[in-house]
Amino acid sequence: MAKEKALPRHKGVYILPNLFTAASLFLGFLGMVLVMEGRFEHTALCILGSCLFDGLDGKVARLTNTTSEFGVQFDSLADLVAFGAVPGLMMYQWQLSGFGTLGLMASFLLVACGALRLARFNVQSAVTSKKFFIGLPIPAQASTLATLVLFAPHLPEAWLGTVLPTASLVLVYILSFLMVSTMRYASFKEYGFIKAHPFSSMVTVILLFVMVASQPKMLGFVFFLGYILSGPIYTLFILSPRGSKMLAAKEQKQG
């Protein structure tokens, strides 16, 4: 029986993922404009919108089988603007300018570590497991800072001029370090657990959605903060003991 010939793919399909990337880049540029106008909450929303489009461009490319090296490089450049330059500028103008040179260097470090994180990801993506990211993904870093801006109005008023600036400075340095670290973060690209436990996974997702949707400005930051902490917890307290046990078992076999 003769195989059916694959239908020729319309050339317009190949531009779809790049349109989503361009939308992410546009929101990044818009975020810069809004930072200069002092509209930080709107800038935070632009960053979160860029994250949405950044997730969609990869999904569309895989679904339509239109992945390309050009698309990978275009996506990385857009990510550096939307998730590196914009959060760095936003944090400097919002909380870090009062620290002078220290605040300026913290904002620059955020951009520099984001660029290093993207470069390392592009080099290692073909040889590393898709189950985990090595280092904090740059969109997660940007989303954490964006949700912090939205979360800040819920803090006690006495904290806004004292605790918040210092906490923001410390958080920026921590996020910069985590991006270039070797901490393992779940990528959610492999769905083995979901396939094995479809009902419980569905219930968990629904509960998380309802919780975040009920108080998005408050619980959004809590959600991303939990993801930030998950990397060190998994790497230091789960992965390291497991590796030590495997090494000990290997040595016993060799002995």
C-alpha positions, -999 to +999 in steps of 0.1 A: +000+000+000+015+033-011+022+059+015+001+090+014+021+121+003+024+148+030+004+178+021+026+208+012+028+232+042+017+268+034+046+292+037+026+315+059+026+289+087+063+295+092+058+331+103+033+322+131+058+315+159+078+346+149+046+367+152+042+356+188+079+364+194+074+399+179+044+405+201+065+396+231+092+420+219+066+448+214+053+444+249+089+446+262+094+478+243+061+492+256+072+482+291+103+504+287+082+534+276+059+529+306+088+527+330+100+561+318+065+574+325+066+559+360+037+535+353+053+505+370+022+483+374+015+486+337+051+477+330+046+446+352+016+436+332+036+440+300+062+416+314+036+391+322+020+395+288+054+389+272+057+357+292+024+345+278+035+352+242+069+337+249+053+304+260+029+304+230+056+309+203+074+277+213+041+257+215+030+270+181+064+262+165+062+226+179+026+220+169+031+233+134+066+217+131+081+251+121+110+253+145+141+269+130+175+282+141+163+317+131+133+314+154+155+303+183+179+332+180+150+357+175+133+343+206+164+347+227+169+384+216+133+392+224+136+374+258+167+395+266+147+427+260+114+416+277+128+397+306+163+412+310+163+449+301+128+458+311+128+442+346+163+457+352+151+492+342+118+488+361+135+478+393+161+506+391+135+533+386+110+517+410+131+509+441+169+507+434+178+543+423+180+553+459+210+530+464+231+549+439+258+529+423+249+497+442+213+498+428+226+506+393+250+476+393+223+454+407+200+463+378+229+458+353+237+424+369+201+413+363+205+420+326+240+405+323+230+373+341+199+371+320+221+373+288+244+346+302+215+324+311+200+326+276+234+320+259+240+289+281+205+276+274+210+279+236+243+260+238+231+233+262+195+228+251+204+200+227+224+179+252+205+184+285+173+168+298+141+186+290+127+177+324+146+204+342+161+238+335+197+244+347+195+277+365+164+298+370+147+305+336+148+342+327+110+345+323+104+332+358+129+358+371+110+386+353+076+373+364+088+373+400+098+409+399+066+419+379+044+402+405+064+419+433+054+453+418+017+442+418+020+427+453+037+457+469+004+477+476-007+449+499+023+454+522+021+475+553+025+512+545+054+515+570+074+489+549+071+507+516+098+532+523+121+511+545+118+473+541+107+471+504+137+489+488+162+467+507+142+435+501+141+444+464+178+449+462+185+416+479+160+398+457+175+412+425+210+399+435+195+365+445+176+361+412+207+371+392+227+344+410+200+318+405+199+324+368+236+315+363+236+288+390+233+250+384+201+247+404+175+224+388+141+239+381+111+220+367+105+228+331+069+213+329+078+201+294+074+164+302+040+152+314+048+117+327+033+125+361+002+140+345-003+110+323+001+087+352-023+107+375-046+126+352-074+132+376-053+144+406-033+165+383-064+182+369-077+189+404-044+204+414-043+227+384-079+238+389-072+246+426-041+265+418-059+285+391-088+293+414-065+304+442-044+327+420-074+340+401-091+350+434-063+373+445-039+375+414-019+405+427-012+388+460-010+351+452+008+356+419+040+367+437+036+339+463+033+314+434+065+326+417+083+328+450+075+292+456+089+283+422+121+302+430+125+282+462+118+249+445+151+249+427+174+251+458+151+227+477+152+201+450+189+205+441+202+206+477+178+183+496+165+158+470+190+156+441+222+157+462+213+129+487+201+108+457+234+114+439+253+105+471+234+072+475+240+063+439+277+070+442+279+049+474+261+020+457+284+022+427+315+021+450+301-009+468+296-028+436+332-019+424+345-030+458 
